[in-house]
Amino acid sequence: MANEKFTSYMAQALELAREAEKTGEVPVGAVIVHDQKIVGRGHNLTRTQNDPSAHAEMVAIRDAARHLGTDRLENCDLWVTLEPCTMCAGAIAHARIHRLYYAASDPKGGAVDSGVRFFNAPTCHHRPEIYAGIDEMESAALLHSFFANRREKSGN
């Protein structure tokens, strides 16, 4: 039963990533779960909103905080289709997210298990439990396809 929930929550994040792709956004989606209910949803909106901070995680965190009426998401889990960047890792720490589940690693921009490894820094005041690689192949394929199509359209 637990595996069904894992797949279900990441499946919801992947569906949001597909929505982002349809609008020309990098296909990343995120959901926040509290008491086994999705309380926050988001997908990349950086181009749509002309907002460099509108990453899927940030949109979902804002949505969950509004929904729950608090800036502390201590009993919440974040499910995201791509390893969070430094900005998003910082927001995860400030929101006190309990668990982070992510699908695909991001060697170029990730900051959890790649790059700066934000949560391992001595100045990081909160570290969520981290689970990587859930539905990794599906998320990675979606991202690879998106960027391949983009390169093809630009002639590079």
Rosetta blueprint (number, residue, H / E / L):
1 M L
2 A H
3 N H
4 E H
5 K H
6 F H
7 T H
8 S H
9 Y H
10 M H
11 A H
12 Q H
13 A H
14 L H
15 E H
16 L H
17 A H
18 R H
19 E H
20 A H
21 E H
22 K H
23 T L
24 G L
25 E L
26 V L
27 P L
28 V L
29 G E
30 A E
31 V E
32 I E
33 V E
34 H E
35 D L
36 Q L
37 K E
38 I E
39 V E
40 G E
41 R E
42 G E
43 H E
44 N L
45 L L
46 T L
47 R L
48 T L
49 Q L
50 N L
51 D L
52 P L
53 S L
54 A L
55 H L
56 A H
57 E H
58 M H
59 V H
60 A H
61 I H
62 R H
63 D H
64 A H
65 A H
66 R H
67 H H
68 L H
69 G L
70 T L
71 D L
72 R L
73 L L
74 E L
75 N L
76 C E
77 D E
78 L E
79 W E
80 V E
81 T E
82 L E
83 E L
84 P L
85 C L
86 T H
87 M H
88 C H
89 A H
90 G H
91 A H
92 I H
93 A H
94 H H
95 A H
96 R L
97 I L
98 H L
99 R E
100 L E
101 Y E
102 Y E
103 A E
104 A E
105 S L
106 D L
107 P L
108 K L
109 G L
110 G L
111 A L
112 V L
113 D L
114 S L
115 G L
116 V L
117 R L
118 F H
119 F H
120 N H
121 A L
122 P L
123 T L
124 C L
125 H L
126 H L
127 R L
128 P L
129 E E
130 I E
131 Y E
132 A E
133 G L
134 I L
135 D L
136 E H
137 M H
138 E H
139 S H
140 A H
141 A H
142 L H
143 L H
144 H H
145 S H
146 F H
147 F H
148 A H
149 N H
150 R H
151 R H
152 E H
153 K H
154 S H
155 G L
156 N L
